[in-house]
Amino acid sequence: MADVECIVIGAGVVGLSAAYELARRGREVIVLEQHEIIGSEISARNSEVVHAGIYYPKDSLKSKACVQGKEMLYSFCEEYGVPYKRVGKLIVATDESQVSMLDGIRARAAANGVEDLLMLNEAQARGFEPHLACKGALFSPSTGIVDSHAYMMALQGGLEAHGGLVVVGTEVTQIETGMRPSELMGADILVEEDLEAADEHLDEDDHEEFAAKNFKGDGFTVVMKDGYAITCHELVIAAGLHSNKMLSKLAGHMRREVPKLYYAKGNYFSLPGDAPFSHLIYPVPEPGGLGVHLTLDMGNQARFGPDVEWIDEIDYEVNEARSERFYSEIRKYYPDLADGSLQADYSGIRPKLVPAGAEAADFAIWGEETHGIPGLLAYMGIESPGLTSSLALGSMGADRLIGA
């Protein structure tokens, strides 16, 4: 018998959403989070934008999850009192060559079911935002902002109201298929070293029986850094920047290779004082991201970013020198930006399933149909629009794991 029905690894917006949905459907759920607080990586280091679902390829998981998730998120915020604003967004063409690109963006949005975009000429755009410099723009009225921390707290509260539990400061170091026999409960889980040691006194047949007894069977055994082990029938890996590494712990049991993860860092700079705009301002998208855009937080503070900086290791330090490119990019649509006005704020890291220069990859949700392990669900490459999509991704994952 398992210690718990379902374990979710990772307490960011996706892990919490998956856990919340599974608990709502009657599962006993425990969420394990390596850090001392929930959602301290990708979920806390982003633009906090509720995306409309404009940019993503038709029928992609990103487009479906974003469009569905947007409405789910707004409804959730209303129900749980999470602060949010439908501030709207302007996608701006800063030179004549980009104006025609707006038509393509609008067509892609319509293909995704987003049909409320309004095309604006230069004068109309300046009517929306007097400080804006552009040749044309698209206005998205359903784009908004949300307090991501309040949202995650509400998800945790909803999970706990349905009997779930979040355990922080709990780093997972090992995962094995099968649950330990009851006689081993309280002992350290057997690892590869135990099998190597067994070679010294077991013949080949006994060795296979030994391995089968302790490593095979239904469910999973999850081992924490302190050596404590817990068993479950179902396992959800939603560990953000660490999902691929976590899934790789089961690579020997999978029929498909775990993809490599690449890090695309995004730096943000803030603008002190009153925000010069009342809507979000996005340039036409650039490779790897949505350009150096302007967003607003719930306190109406303006911030610019993210840019795209490919890195090999997790590093959140913002390099002040990168502000030089920010000034040049921002002044394309906000020429009144004063020298020395930007302040280094924070950075986030997007988990990419493809390297720099490659065509953007879709979200990846791997169930048994992909990896071949019953009871296992893994989320990988959940970058933007992951915050917007989180509730939809949680619902989709629950459908795959336990059925609609």
C-alpha positions in Angstrom: 0.0 0.0 0.0 1.3 3.4 -0.9 2.0 6.2 1.6 0.0 8.6 -0.5 -2.0 8.3 -3.7 -0.2 11.0 -5.7 3.0 13.0 -5.3 3.7 16.2 -7.3 7.3 17.4 -7.5 7.4 21.1 -7.8 5.3 23.9 -6.2 5.3 26.4 -9.0 2.1 27.5 -10.8 2.0 24.3 -12.9 2.7 21.9 -10.1 0.2 23.6 -7.8 -2.4 23.7 -10.5 -2.0 20.0 -11.3 -2.1 19.2 -7.6 -5.2 21.4 -7.1 -7.0 19.7 -10.0 -6.1 16.2 -8.8 -7.3 17.0 -5.3 -10.5 18.4 -6.7 -11.1 15.1 -8.4 -10.6 13.2 -5.2 -7.0 12.3 -5.2 -4.9 12.4 -2.0 -2.0 14.7 -3.0 1.3 15.8 -1.5 3.4 18.4 -3.3 7.2 18.4 -2.6 9.1 21.6 -3.1 12.9 21.8 -2.8 12.9 25.5 -1.8 11.7 27.0 1.5 8.8 28.8 -0.3 6.5 27.9 -3.1 7.0 29.2 -6.7 10.4 30.9 -6.2 11.9 30.2 -9.7 10.0 30.5 -13.0 6.7 31.3 -11.4 8.1 34.2 -9.4 10.4 35.6 -12.1 8.3 36.5 -15.1 6.2 39.4 -16.3 3.0 38.3 -14.5 1.1 38.8 -17.7 -2.2 37.0 -18.5 -1.7 36.3 -22.2 -4.5 36.3 -24.7 -3.2 33.4 -26.9 -2.1 35.4 -29.9 1.3 34.2 -31.0 1.3 30.4 -30.8 0.8 28.0 -33.8 -2.7 26.8 -34.4 -3.6 23.6 -32.5 -0.4 23.7 -30.5 -0.5 22.9 -26.8 0.6 26.4 -26.1 -2.3 27.9 -28.0 -4.9 25.6 -26.6 -3.7 25.9 -23.0 -3.3 29.6 -23.2 -6.7 30.4 -24.6 -8.5 28.0 -22.3 -6.3 28.9 -19.3 -6.8 32.6 -19.7 -10.5 32.3 -19.0 -9.9 29.7 -16.3 -7.4 32.1 -14.6 -9.7 35.1 -14.6 -12.6 33.0 -13.2 -10.3 31.6 -10.5 -9.1 35.1 -9.6 -12.7 36.2 -9.2 -13.6 33.2 -7.1 -10.6 33.3 -4.8 -10.1 37.1 -4.6 -6.7 37.1 -6.4 -5.7 40.6 -7.6 -5.7 41.0 -11.4 -6.4 43.7 -14.0 -7.5 43.4 -17.6 -5.3 46.3 -18.7 -5.1 45.4 -22.4 -2.0 45.2 -24.6 -0.7 47.1 -27.6 1.4 45.1 -30.1 3.3 47.8 -31.9 5.0 48.0 -35.3 7.8 50.5 -34.9 8.7 50.8 -38.6 6.7 50.5 -41.9 8.2 47.0 -42.6 6.5 45.6 -39.5 3.0 46.9 -40.3 2.3 44.0 -42.5 3.4 41.6 -39.8 0.5 42.8 -37.7 -1.9 41.3 -40.2 -0.1 37.9 -39.8 -0.3 38.1 -36.0 -4.0 39.0 -36.1 -4.7 36.0 -38.4 -2.8 33.6 -36.2 -4.7 34.9 -33.2 -8.0 34.4 -35.0 -7.0 30.8 -35.9 -6.5 30.2 -32.1 -9.9 31.6 -31.3 -8.8 35.0 -30.3 -11.0 37.3 -32.4 -11.1 40.5 -30.3 -7.9 42.1 -31.6 -8.4 45.7 -32.9 -6.2 47.0 -35.7 -5.0 50.6 -35.1 -3.3 53.1 -37.3 -0.6 55.4 -36.0 -3.0 58.1 -34.9 -5.4 55.7 -33.2 -2.5 54.1 -31.3 -1.4 57.5 -30.1 -5.0 58.0 -29.0 -4.6 55.1 -26.7 -1.1 56.1 -25.5 0.1 59.6 -26.2 3.8 58.8 -25.5 3.8 55.9 -27.9 5.8 56.0 -31.2 4.7 53.5 -33.8 3.4 53.1 -37.4 0.5 50.9 -36.3 -0.6 48.5 -33.6 -2.9 45.7 -32.5 -4.9 46.2 -29.3 -5.7 43.1 -27.3 -8.4 43.8 -24.7 -8.3 40.5 -23.0 -4.6 40.7 -22.0 -4.1 41.4 -18.3 -1.8 41.2 -15.3 -2.1 39.1 -12.2 -0.5 38.9 -8.8 1.4 35.7 -9.3 2.3 35.2 -5.6 -1.3 35.7 -4.5 -2.4 33.3 -7.2 0.0 30.6 -6.0 -1.2 31.1 -2.4 -4.7 30.7 -3.5 -3.8 27.5 -5.4 -2.2 26.1 -2.3 -5.2 27.1 -0.2 -7.5 25.4 -2.7 -5.4 22.3 -2.7 -5.3 22.2 1.1 -9.1 22.7 1.3 -9.4 19.5 -0.7 -7.1 17.6 1.6 -3.8 18.2 -0.1 -0.5 19.1 1.4 2.5 21.2 0.3 5.9 20.3 1.9 8.6 22.9 1.3 12.4 22.5 1.9 12.2 18.9 0.5 14.6 18.2 -2.3 14.0 15.0 -4.3 17.3 13.1 -5.0 16.1 9.8 -6.3 13.0 8.3 -7.9 12.4 4.6 -8.6 9.5 2.7 -10.1 7.9 0.3 -7.7 7.2 0.7 -4.0 9.5 -0.7 -1.3 8.2 -3.8 0.4 6.8 -3.2 3.8 9.8 -4.8 5.5 12.0 -2.1 4.1 9.9 0.8 5.4 12.1 3.0 7.6 15.3 1.9 5.9 17.1 3.7 3.2 15.9 2.9 -0.3 18.0 0.4 -2.2 20.2 2.1 -4.8 22.5 0.9 -7.5 25.3 0.5 -5.0 23.1 -2.1 -3.2 22.8 -4.1 -6.4 26.5 -3.9 -7.0 27.2 -5.1 -3.4 24.7 -7.9 -4.0 26.8 -9.2 -6.8 29.4 -10.3 -4.2 27.1 -12.9 -2.6 24.3 -13.6 -5.1 24.4 -15.6 -8.2 22.8 -14.3 -11.4 19.3 -15.7 -10.8 19.2 -14.5 -7.2 20.4 -11.1 -8.3 17.6 -10.7 -10.8 15.1 -11.8 -8.1 16.6 -9.3 -5.7 16.3 -6.4 -8.2 12.8 -7.4 -9.2 11.7 -7.5 -5.6 13.0 -4.1 -4.7 12.8 -2.1 -7.9 9.8 -3.3 -9.8 6.0 -3.1 -9.2 3.2 -0.6 -9.3 3.8 3.0 -8.2 6.9 4.9 -7.2 9.3 5.4 -4.4 10.5 9.0 -4.0 13.6 9.7 -1.9 14.5 13.0 -0.4 17.9 14.5 0.3 17.7 13.6 4.0 17.2 9.9 3.1 13.5 9.8 3.9 11.4 7.9 1.3 7.8 8.1 0.5 5.7 5.8 -1.9 2.9 6.7 -4.2 0.7 5.3 -6.9 0.9 8.3 -9.2 3.8 10.7 -9.7 3.7 14.2 -11.4 6.9 15.9 -12.3 6.4 19.7 -12.6 9.8 20.9 -11.5 10.3 23.7 -14.0 14.0 24.2 -14.6 14.6 20.7 -13.1 11.8 18.7 -14.7 14.1 17.1 -17.3 16.6 16.2 -14.7 13.9 14.6 -12.5 12.5 12.6 -15.3 15.9 11.4 -16.2 16.0 9.6 -12.9 13.6 7.1 -14.5 15.4 7.0 -17.9 16.2 3.3 -17.5 12.5 2.5 -17.4 11.4 4.7 -20.3 10.9 4.0 -24.0 11.8 7.5 -25.1 14.9 9.6 -24.4 14.4 12.6 -22.1 15.0 15.9 -24.1 17.8 18.2 -23.2 16.9 21.5 -21.5 18.3 24.8 -22.4 18.2 28.0 -20.4 17.1 31.3 -21.9 17.5 34.0 -19.3 15.4 37.1 -19.4 16.5 40.3 -17.7 14.2 43.1 -16.5 14.8 46.8 -15.8 12.4 49.0 -14.0 11.4 52.6 -14.5 11.0 54.6 -11.3 8.1 57.1 -10.9 4.8 57.1 -12.7 4.4 54.7 -15.5 4.3 56.5 -18.9 1.7 54.0 -20.3 -1.6 52.6 -19.0 -1.5 49.5 -21.2 1.1 46.8 -21.8 3.3 47.6 -24.8 4.8 44.8 -26.9 7.0 45.2 -30.0 6.5 42.7 -32.8 7.9 39.4 -31.5 11.6 38.5 -31.9 13.3 35.1 -32.1 13.3 33.4 -28.7 10.8 35.7 -27.0 8.3 38.5 -27.3 10.9 41.3 -27.3 11.7 43.9 -24.8 8.2 44.9 -23.8 6.7 47.2 -21.2 4.6 45.6 -18.5 2.9 47.0 -15.4 2.7 45.4 -12.0 -0.4 45.6 -9.7 1.0 48.8 -8.2 1.3 50.4 -11.7 5.1 50.3 -11.7 6.6 50.1 -15.2 9.2 47.5 -16.0 10.9 46.5 -19.3 11.9 43.1 -20.4 12.7 40.3 -20.7 15.5 40.2 -23.2 17.0 36.9 -24.4 20.3 35.7 -22.9 21.2 32.1 -23.4 23.1 30.7 -20.4 24.5 27.3 -19.4 23.9 27.5 -15.6 21.2 29.0 -13.4 22.2 32.5 -12.7 19.8 35.3 -11.8 22.3 38.3 -11.6 21.3 41.1 -13.9 24.2 42.6 -15.8 23.8 46.4 -15.8 25.7 46.5 -19.1 22.7 44.9 -20.8 20.7 48.1 -20.2 22.4 49.6 -23.3 20.5 47.4 -25.6 17.3 48.0 -23.5 17.6 51.8 -24.1 17.9 51.3 -27.9 15.1 48.8 -28.1 12.7 50.7 -25.9 13.3 54.0 -27.6 11.9 52.5 -30.8 8.4 52.8 -29.2 9.2 55.2 -26.3 11.6 57.8 -27.6 11.2 59.9 -24.4 13.0 57.4 -22.3 15.7 59.5 -20.4 19.3 58.4 -20.2 20.1 56.7 -16.9 16.5 56.2 -15.9 16.4 52.4 -16.0 17.3 50.4 -12.9 18.3 46.7 -12.9 15.4 44.8 -11.3 15.4 41.0 -11.6 15.7 38.2 -14.0 14.0 34.9 -14.8 14.9 31.8 -16.8 12.8 30.2 -19.4 13.1 26.4 -19.8 13.6 25.7 -23.5 13.5 22.3 -25.2 15.4 23.6 -28.2 18.7 25.6 -28.4 19.3 29.1 -29.5 18.4 29.6 -33.2 16.0 26.7 -33.4 12.2 27.0 -34.0 10.3 27.4 -30.8 9.1 24.2 -29.2 5.7 23.5 -27.9 4.9 22.6 -24.3 5.6 19.0 -23.5 3.2 16.9 -21.3 4.4 13.3 -21.2 2.1 10.6 -20.0 2.2 6.8 -20.2 1.5 7.0 -24.0 4.8 8.8 -24.4 7.3 7.3 -21.9 5.6 3.9 -21.2 5.5 4.2 -17.4 2.0 3.8 -15.9 1.0 6.5 -13.3 3.7 9.0 -14.4 3.0 12.5 -15.7 5.8 15.0 -16.6 5.6 18.6 -17.7 8.7 20.0 -19.6 9.5 23.2 -21.4 6.7 25.1 -19.6 7.8 28.6 -20.4 5.6 31.6 -21.4 2.6 31.4 -21.5 2.9 28.9 -18.6 1.4 31.2 -16.0 -1.6 32.0 -18.1 -1.9 28.3 -19.1 -1.4 26.8 -15.7 -4.9 25.8 -14.7 -5.6 24.4 -18.2 -2.3 22.5 -18.0 -3.3 21.1 -14.6 -6.7 20.0 -16.0 -5.1 18.4 -19.1 -2.6 16.6 -17.0 -5.2 15.2 -14.7 -7.2 14.0 -17.7 -4.1 12.1 -18.9 -3.2 10.7 -15.5 -6.6 9.6 -14.2 -9.2 10.4 -16.9 -11.7 13.2 -17.4 
